[in-house]
Amino acid sequence: MEKNQKNYYTHARPDLLGLVPKTAKKILDVGCGEGVLGKQLKQSNNDIEIMGVEINQKACETAKRNLNLAILGNIEKIDLPFKENYFDCVITGDVLEHLVDPWGTLNKLKPFLKEDGLIISSIPNIRYYKVLIRLFRGYWDYMDQGILDKTHLRFFSLINIKELFEEAGFKIKDIRRNMVSSRGFRILNYLSLNQLQEFLTYQYYIVAAKDSGLLLQKSKRQVIQF
């Protein structure tokens, strides 16, 4: 990922920016890079307090200048120095797929989110049609970026994303799609009344809230072993 590393850490995220509630005053950005998203949020409201966690040392040093606080470390291994129920919003933009245990990480972040707070995530879709086409042709080629980024450890379809959040005690409030396809596929999807939308979705955006009741209500989907 070296040749794209600079863009990776400095990338502006207008897609996530629009999902952050206007009322959020205390925000935690996990995988904040150089803090570009946080800087944009602070420019819109000087009263916002934004903390970040970043594993890349160079990016974290820059983030310290853009955010109220930037912590260097692996979110799966470090202890977070925050009070419980502190944040109005937690952001994990293109982070969960890089983790060994994204399920445990959501559980780890949950206590720091207020009862009425939101967690916002972006996660690539392994069911994207170009990935499936390559797989049918016999290829599973890791790349420097994208859905098959060589640093991705976990892969999710929509049902797995839903289960990821529900099992951690979150109720999904909104699901949005970044649909990327040729004009022909968009027409086919329109004619099929959106039956192809999951295959044309490059990335999902999830907005979820704490809901411990789901842990009692949700029965696990049976997975057939083969």
Backbone as numpy.savetxt, mean C-alpha at the origin, in Angstrom:
# Nx Ny Nz CAx CAy CAz Cx Cy Cz
17.35 -3.08 -8.76 16.54 -1.88 -8.76 17.39 -0.62 -8.76
18.73 -0.76 -8.89 19.61 0.37 -8.73 19.32 1.50 -9.72
19.12 1.17 -10.99 18.98 2.25 -11.96 17.70 3.04 -11.77
16.70 2.46 -11.08 15.44 3.16 -10.85 15.29 3.60 -9.40
16.38 3.42 -8.61 16.28 3.65 -7.18 15.94 5.09 -6.86
16.55 6.04 -7.56 16.28 7.45 -7.28 14.81 7.77 -7.48
14.24 7.35 -8.62 12.83 7.60 -8.87 11.95 6.92 -7.84
12.38 5.75 -7.39 11.59 4.99 -6.42 11.41 5.77 -5.12
12.47 6.41 -4.66 12.40 7.11 -3.38 11.94 8.56 -3.49
12.00 9.12 -4.70 11.61 10.52 -4.87 10.27 10.68 -5.57
9.63 9.56 -5.88 8.41 9.58 -6.67 7.28 10.29 -5.92
6.66 11.27 -6.57 5.47 11.93 -6.01 4.29 10.98 -6.15
3.39 10.99 -5.18 2.26 10.07 -5.18 0.93 10.80 -5.18
0.57 11.43 -6.32 -0.74 12.10 -6.38 -1.89 11.12 -6.21
-1.66 9.84 -6.55 -2.69 8.82 -6.38 -3.03 8.61 -4.90
-2.03 8.65 -4.05 -2.26 8.49 -2.61 -2.66 9.81 -1.96
-2.12 10.90 -2.46 -2.40 12.22 -1.90 -3.90 12.49 -1.84
-4.62 12.11 -2.89 -6.05 12.36 -2.95 -6.88 11.49 -2.04
-6.26 10.43 -1.47 -7.00 9.53 -0.59 -6.87 9.91 0.88
-5.91 10.74 1.21 -5.69 11.13 2.60 -6.79 12.09 3.03
-7.51 11.79 4.10 -8.60 12.67 4.54 -8.11 14.09 4.85
-8.90 15.06 4.48 -8.54 16.46 4.75 -8.49 16.73 6.24
-9.19 15.92 7.01 -9.25 16.12 8.46 -8.07 15.49 9.20
-7.26 14.70 8.51 -6.14 14.01 9.16 -5.06 15.01 9.55
-4.70 15.02 10.82 -3.69 15.95 11.33 -2.39 15.24 11.72
-2.49 13.98 12.09 -1.32 13.21 12.47 -1.24 11.99 11.55
-0.16 11.91 10.78 -0.06 10.91 9.73 1.27 10.17 9.84
1.21 8.86 9.66 2.40 8.02 9.61 2.54 7.46 8.20
3.68 7.73 7.56 3.95 7.24 6.21 5.03 6.17 6.28
4.61 4.91 6.15 5.54 3.78 6.21 6.11 3.55 4.81
7.44 3.56 4.72 8.07 3.51 3.41 7.99 4.87 2.76
8.37 5.89 3.52 8.15 7.29 3.10 9.12 7.77 2.04
10.19 6.97 1.73 11.18 7.44 0.78 11.82 8.72 1.26
11.92 9.71 0.40 12.50 10.99 0.78 11.46 11.95 1.38
10.27 11.45 1.61 9.24 12.27 2.25 8.53 13.21 1.32
8.50 12.87 0.03 7.87 13.76 -0.96 6.37 13.87 -0.72
5.71 12.74 -0.46 4.28 12.76 -0.19 3.98 13.59 1.06
4.75 13.36 2.12 4.56 14.12 3.34 4.79 15.61 3.15
5.78 15.95 2.36 6.06 17.37 2.07 4.87 18.02 1.37
4.27 17.29 0.42 3.10 17.81 -0.28 1.93 18.02 0.68
1.75 17.07 1.60 0.67 17.20 2.57 0.90 18.39 3.50
2.13 18.58 3.92 2.44 19.70 4.81 2.28 21.04 4.10
2.53 21.07 2.80 2.35 22.30 2.05 0.89 22.70 1.96
0.02 21.71 2.01 -1.42 21.99 1.95 -1.98 22.39 3.31
-1.25 22.02 4.38 -1.73 22.34 5.73 -0.54 22.32 6.69
-0.13 23.47 7.16 1.04 23.57 8.04 0.83 22.92 9.39
-0.43 22.67 9.75 -0.73 22.09 11.06 -0.58 20.57 11.07
-0.36 19.97 9.90 -0.23 18.51 9.83 1.11 18.08 10.42
1.06 17.01 11.19 2.27 16.39 11.75 2.48 15.06 11.03
3.60 14.92 10.35 3.84 13.72 9.55 5.13 13.04 9.98
4.98 11.76 10.36 6.12 10.92 10.70 6.35 9.93 9.58
7.58 9.49 9.42 7.88 8.52 8.38 8.79 7.42 8.88
8.69 6.27 8.22 9.61 5.15 8.45 10.20 4.77 7.11
11.52 4.67 7.03 12.18 4.38 5.76 13.40 3.49 5.99
13.54 2.47 5.17 14.62 1.50 5.33 15.91 1.96 4.66
15.81 2.84 3.66 16.97 3.31 2.93 17.57 4.52 3.64
18.85 4.41 4.04 19.46 5.45 4.86 19.54 6.79 4.15
19.97 6.81 2.90 20.11 8.06 2.16 18.75 8.76 2.00
17.73 7.98 1.63 16.39 8.55 1.48 15.87 9.07 2.81
16.16 8.34 3.88 15.68 8.73 5.21 16.29 10.06 5.64
17.56 10.29 5.30 18.21 11.55 5.65 17.51 12.73 4.99
17.10 12.56 3.75 16.35 13.62 3.07 14.96 13.78 3.68
14.32 12.65 4.02 12.99 12.69 4.62 12.97 13.47 5.93
14.07 13.43 6.65 14.14 14.15 7.92 13.96 15.65 7.72
14.32 16.14 6.55 14.17 17.57 6.26 12.76 17.91 5.78
12.04 16.89 5.31 10.70 17.12 4.77 9.58 16.82 5.75
9.87 15.97 6.74 8.85 15.52 7.67 9.15 15.99 9.09
8.21 15.83 9.98 8.44 16.15 11.38 9.43 15.18 12.02
9.36 13.94 11.57 10.26 12.91 12.08 10.36 11.80 11.05
11.57 11.32 10.80 11.79 10.18 9.92 12.65 9.16 10.64
12.16 7.95 10.74 12.85 6.88 11.47 13.48 5.93 10.48
14.76 5.66 10.65 15.47 4.72 9.79 15.29 3.31 10.33
14.81 2.40 9.47 14.70 1.01 9.91 13.69 0.22 9.11
13.71 -1.07 9.34 12.78 -2.02 8.73 11.52 -2.07 9.58
10.39 -1.73 9.02 9.14 -1.66 9.78 8.82 -2.98 10.46
9.31 -4.09 9.92 9.04 -5.39 10.53 9.89 -5.66 11.76
10.97 -4.90 11.92 11.93 -5.21 12.99 12.04 -4.15 14.07
11.71 -2.91 13.75 11.91 -1.83 14.72 10.69 -1.68 15.63
10.93 -1.09 16.80 9.85 -0.70 17.70 9.49 0.75 17.42
8.22 1.01 17.26 7.77 2.37 16.94 7.58 3.17 18.23
8.13 4.37 18.29 8.11 5.17 19.53 6.88 6.07 19.65
5.72 5.54 19.32 4.52 6.36 19.33 3.52 5.83 20.36
2.65 6.71 20.80 1.57 6.32 21.70 0.49 5.59 20.90
-0.24 4.72 21.56 -1.36 4.06 20.91 -2.45 5.08 20.58
-3.20 4.79 19.51 -4.29 5.66 19.06 -3.80 7.08 18.75
-2.61 7.19 18.19 -2.01 8.51 17.96 -2.32 9.07 16.58
-2.37 8.23 15.57 -2.44 8.70 14.19 -3.87 8.69 13.63
-4.18 9.73 12.88 -5.44 9.79 12.14 -5.38 8.95 10.87
-4.17 8.79 10.35 -4.01 8.10 9.07 -2.63 7.44 9.02
-2.61 6.20 8.56 -1.36 5.47 8.32 -1.32 5.12 6.84
-0.20 5.41 6.19 -0.04 5.15 4.76 1.00 4.06 4.55
0.66 3.06 3.76 1.62 2.05 3.33 1.52 1.96 1.81
2.21 2.87 1.15 2.15 2.94 -0.31 3.19 2.05 -0.97
2.75 0.98 -1.62 3.65 0.03 -2.27 4.69 -0.49 -1.29
4.23 -0.92 -0.13 5.11 -1.41 0.93 4.84 -2.87 1.27
3.57 -3.22 1.44 3.22 -4.54 1.98 3.76 -5.70 1.16
3.84 -5.51 -0.16 4.32 -6.59 -1.02 5.82 -6.82 -0.87
6.53 -5.89 -0.23 7.98 -6.03 -0.02 8.30 -6.75 1.29
7.30 -7.04 2.10 7.55 -7.54 3.45 7.48 -9.05 3.55
8.22 -9.59 4.49 8.15 -11.02 4.78 6.78 -11.36 5.37
6.30 -10.52 6.28 5.04 -10.78 6.97 4.15 -9.52 6.94
3.51 -9.26 5.82 2.61 -8.08 5.76 1.43 -8.22 6.70
0.99 -9.45 6.99 -0.12 -9.68 7.90 0.26 -9.21 9.31
1.45 -9.60 9.75 1.92 -9.18 11.06 2.17 -7.68 11.13
2.60 -7.09 10.04 2.88 -5.65 10.02 1.61 -4.84 10.17
0.53 -5.27 9.52 -0.75 -4.57 9.69 -1.21 -4.65 11.15
-1.02 -5.80 11.75 -1.37 -5.95 13.16 -0.48 -5.08 14.04
0.77 -4.92 13.65 1.70 -4.09 14.40 1.33 -2.62 14.32
0.86 -2.17 13.15 0.50 -0.76 12.96 -0.85 -0.41 13.56
-1.70 -1.37 13.67 -3.09 -1.13 14.07 -3.24 -0.38 15.40
-2.50 -0.73 16.46 -2.70 -0.03 17.73 -2.38 1.46 17.68
-1.55 1.89 16.74 -1.15 3.30 16.66 -2.19 4.15 15.91
-3.18 3.50 15.32 -4.22 4.20 14.57 -5.40 4.49 15.49
-5.92 5.70 15.40 -7.09 6.05 16.20 -8.28 5.18 15.83
-9.24 5.10 16.71 -10.41 4.24 16.47 -11.16 4.65 15.21
-11.16 5.94 14.89 -11.84 6.42 13.69 -10.83 6.75 12.58
-9.59 6.28 12.73 -8.56 6.55 11.75 -8.64 5.64 10.54
-7.82 5.93 9.54 -7.82 5.17 8.29 -6.41 4.72 7.95
-6.31 3.54 7.36 -5.06 3.09 6.78 -5.23 3.07 5.26
-4.26 3.62 4.56 -4.33 3.74 3.11 -3.16 2.97 2.50
-3.46 2.08 1.56 -2.42 1.24 0.97 -2.59 1.17 -0.54
-1.47 1.02 -1.21 -1.50 0.68 -2.64 -0.74 -0.64 -2.79
-1.35 -1.57 -3.56 -0.80 -2.92 -3.69 -0.95 -3.37 -5.13
0.11 -3.86 -5.75 0.00 -4.33 -7.14 -0.85 -5.60 -7.25
-1.44 -5.79 -8.42 -2.36 -6.90 -8.67 -1.68 -7.98 -9.50
-1.46 -9.14 -8.89 -0.79 -10.23 -9.61 -1.69 -10.84 -10.69
-2.98 -10.50 -10.65 -3.93 -11.02 -11.64 -3.98 -10.15 -12.90
-3.13 -9.17 -12.98 -3.07 -8.28 -14.13 -2.81 -9.08 -15.40
-3.51 -8.73 -16.48 -3.52 -9.59 -17.66 -2.15 -9.79 -18.30
-1.28 -8.80 -18.22 0.04 -8.96 -18.83 0.90 -9.97 -18.07
0.71 -10.03 -16.75 1.40 -11.04 -15.96 0.90 -12.43 -16.33
-0.43 -12.57 -16.50 -1.01 -13.87 -16.84 -0.58 -14.32 -18.23
-0.51 -13.39 -19.16 -0.08 -13.74 -20.52 1.34 -14.28 -20.50
2.21 -13.63 -19.75 3.59 -14.11 -19.66 3.65 -15.47 -18.99
2.83 -15.66 -17.98 2.82 -16.94 -17.27 2.35 -18.06 -18.18
1.30 -17.81 -18.97 0.83 -18.81 -19.92 1.89 -19.15 -20.96
2.74 -18.18 -21.24 3.82 -18.41 -22.21 5.04 -19.08 -21.55
4.96 -19.28 -20.23 6.02 -19.97 -19.52 7.04 -19.07 -18.86
6.73 -17.76 -18.77 7.69 -16.81 -18.20 7.20 -16.24 -16.87
8.12 -16.14 -15.94 7.89 -15.40 -14.69 9.17 -14.60 -14.46
9.27 -13.49 -15.17 10.51 -12.72 -15.20 10.47 -11.57 -14.19
11.38 -11.62 -13.22 11.50 -10.51 -12.28 12.17 -9.32 -12.97
11.75 -8.13 -12.58 12.23 -6.91 -13.23 12.69 -5.90 -12.19
13.17 -4.76 -12.68 13.65 -3.72 -11.78 12.53 -2.92 -11.14
11.34 -3.00 -11.70 10.19 -2.29 -11.14 8.92 -2.92 -11.67
7.78 -2.49 -11.14 6.50 -3.02 -11.61 5.98 -4.15 -10.75
4.99 -4.87 -11.24 4.34 -5.92 -10.48 5.32 -7.03 -10.11
6.21 -7.38 -11.03 7.20 -8.42 -10.77 8.55 -7.83 -10.38
8.51 -6.74 -9.65 9.71 -6.14 -9.08 10.48 -7.22 -8.33
11.78 -7.28 -8.54 12.59 -8.34 -7.94 12.68 -8.23 -6.42
12.26 -7.08 -5.85 12.26 -6.95 -4.40 10.91 -7.30 -3.77
9.93 -7.68 -4.59 8.64 -8.09 -4.06 8.73 -9.51 -3.49
8.25 -9.66 -2.26 8.26 -10.96 -1.61 6.88 -11.60 -1.57
5.83 -10.79 -1.70 4.45 -11.28 -1.62 3.67 -10.78 -2.83
2.71 -11.59 -3.27 1.90 -11.26 -4.43 0.42 -11.45 -4.07
-0.42 -10.50 -4.51 -1.82 -10.48 -4.10 -2.76 -10.29 -5.28
-3.87 -11.00 -5.24 -5.03 -10.67 -6.07 -6.02 -9.95 -5.17
-7.15 -9.53 -5.71 -8.09 -8.74 -4.91 -8.61 -9.51 -3.71
-8.93 -10.78 -3.88 -9.48 -11.55 -2.76 -8.45 -11.70 -1.64
-7.17 -11.84 -2.01 -6.11 -11.94 -1.01 -5.91 -10.62 -0.28
-6.05 -9.51 -1.01 -5.94 -8.20 -0.39 -7.05 -8.00 0.63
-8.27 -8.36 0.26 -9.39 -8.25 1.20 -9.14 -9.07 2.45
-8.67 -10.29 2.27 -8.42 -11.17 3.41 -7.28 -10.65 4.27
-6.27 -10.06 3.65 -5.13 -9.49 4.37 -5.61 -8.47 5.39
-6.48 -7.56 4.96 -6.95 -6.51 5.86 -7.98 -7.04 6.86
-8.88 -7.89 6.40 -9.91 -8.40 7.28 -9.32 -9.25 8.41
-8.31 -10.05 8.10 -7.70 -10.90 9.12 -6.94 -10.09 10.16
-6.53 -8.87 9.78 -5.85 -7.99 10.72 -6.84 -7.12 11.50
-8.13 -7.29 11.25 -9.14 -6.53 11.97 -9.43 -5.17 11.38
-9.33 -5.05 10.06 -9.67 -3.82 9.36 -10.90 -4.03 8.48
-11.74 -3.02 8.42 -12.88 -3.05 7.52 -12.58 -2.14 6.33
-12.60 -2.70 5.14 -12.29 -1.92 3.94 -13.45 -0.99 3.63
-13.13 0.30 3.53 -14.15 1.31 3.26 -14.23 1.66 1.78
-13.11 1.53 1.08 -13.08 1.92 -0.32 -11.99 1.15 -1.04
-12.29 0.72 -2.26 -11.32 0.06 -3.13 -11.32 0.81 -4.46
-10.15 1.26 -4.87 -10.03 1.93 -6.15 -9.00 1.20 -7.01
-9.12 1.41 -8.31 -8.28 0.66 -9.24 -7.48 1.60 -10.13
-6.25 1.23 -10.35 -5.45 1.86 -11.39 -5.50 0.92 -12.59
-6.39 1.22 -13.53 -6.60 0.33 -14.67 -5.73 0.78 -15.84
-4.89 -0.13 -16.29 -3.94 0.15 -17.36 -4.11 -0.90 -18.44
-4.56 -0.46 -19.63 -4.77 -1.43 -20.70 -4.88 -0.70 -22.04
-4.87 -1.46 -23.10 -5.05 -0.89 -24.43 -6.50 -0.47 -24.62
-6.75 0.34 -25.62 -8.11 0.81 -25.91 -9.03 -0.36 -26.21
-8.51 -1.38 -26.90 -9.33 -2.53 -27.24 -9.83 -3.26 -26.01
-8.96 -3.46 -25.03 -9.37 -4.13 -23.79 -10.35 -3.27 -23.00
-10.16 -1.96 -23.03 -11.11 -1.09 -22.32 -12.50 -1.19 -22.94
-12.56 -1.29 -24.27 -13.86 -1.44 -24.95 -14.49 -2.77 -24.58
-13.70 -3.84 -24.58 -14.21 -5.17 -24.21 -14.73 -5.17 -22.77
-14.02 -4.49 -21.89 -14.46 -4.42 -20.50 -15.78 -3.66 -20.39
-15.91 -2.60 -21.15 -17.16 -1.82 -21.15 -18.32 -2.67 -21.66
-18.09 -3.39 -22.74 -19.14 -4.22 -23.32 -19.52 -5.39 -22.42
-18.57 -5.83 -21.60 -18.84 -6.96 -20.70 -19.29 -6.50 -19.32
-19.63 -5.21 -19.20 -20.12 -4.64 -17.94 -19.10 -4.82 -16.82
-17.85 -4.50 -17.13 -16.74 -4.52 -16.17 -16.34 -5.91 -15.70
-16.68 -6.92 -16.45 -16.30 -8.28 -16.07 -14.79 -8.52 -16.18
-14.10 -7.66 -16.91 -12.66 -7.83 -17.08 -11.84 -6.90 -16.18
-12.49 -6.14 -15.33 -11.78 -5.09 -14.61 -10.67 -5.62 -13.70
-10.85 -6.81 -13.12 -9.80 -7.33 -12.25 -8.55 -7.70 -13.04
-8.72 -8.06 -14.30 -7.57 -8.42 -15.13 -6.88 -7.19 -15.71
-7.59 -6.07 -15.76 -7.03 -4.84 -16.30 -6.52 -3.90 -15.21
-6.68 -4.31 -13.96 -6.22 -3.51 -12.83 -4.75 -3.78 -12.55
-3.97 -2.75 -12.68 -2.53 -2.85 -12.43 -2.22 -2.78 -10.94
-3.03 -2.01 -10.23 -2.77 -1.72 -8.82 -4.07 -1.38 -8.11
-4.20 -1.85 -6.87 -5.37 -1.53 -6.05 -4.99 -0.51 -4.99
-5.95 0.37 -4.71 -5.82 1.33 -3.61 -6.88 0.96 -2.56
-6.42 0.77 -1.35 -7.30 0.33 -0.27 -7.38 1.40 0.81
-8.59 1.72 1.22 -8.82 2.60 2.36 -9.59 1.79 3.39
-9.03 1.61 4.58 -9.63 0.73 5.57 -9.61 1.38 6.95
-10.55 0.93 7.79 -10.67 1.43 9.16 -10.60 0.26 10.14
-10.27 0.55 11.38 -10.21 -0.50 12.40 -11.61 -1.06 12.65
-11.67 -2.37 12.77 -12.94 -3.03 13.06 -12.64 -4.39 13.68
-12.44 -4.41 14.98 -12.08 -5.64 15.67 -13.19 -6.68 15.60
-14.43 -6.24 15.34 -15.54 -7.18 15.24 -15.39 -8.16 14.11
-14.63 -7.79 13.07 -14.42 -8.69 11.94 -13.72 -9.96 12.35
-12.87 -9.88 13.37 -12.14 -11.06 13.80 -13.08 -12.13 14.33
-14.22 -11.70 14.84 -15.19 -12.65 15.36 -16.18 -13.11 14.29
-16.45 -12.26 13.31 -17.49 -12.54 12.33 -16.98 -13.32 11.12
-15.72 -13.11 10.75 -15.21 -13.61 9.48 -14.77 -15.06 9.59
-15.29 -15.92 8.73 -14.82 -17.30 8.64 -13.85 -17.38 7.48
-12.79 -18.15 7.65 -11.73 -18.19 6.65 -12.18 -18.96 5.41
-11.78 -18.46 4.27 -12.06 -19.13 3.00 -11.28 -20.45 2.93
-11.95 -21.48 2.46 -11.26 -22.77 2.33 -10.32 -22.71 1.12
-9.09 -23.06 1.38 -8.07 -23.07 0.34 -7.75 -24.52 -0.01
-7.92 -24.88 -1.27 -7.66 -26.25 -1.70 -6.17 -26.44 -1.94
-5.61 -27.40 -1.25 -4.18 -27.70 -1.41 -3.96 -28.57 -2.64
-2.86 -28.34 -3.36 -2.53 -29.21 -4.49 -1.02 -29.33 -4.62
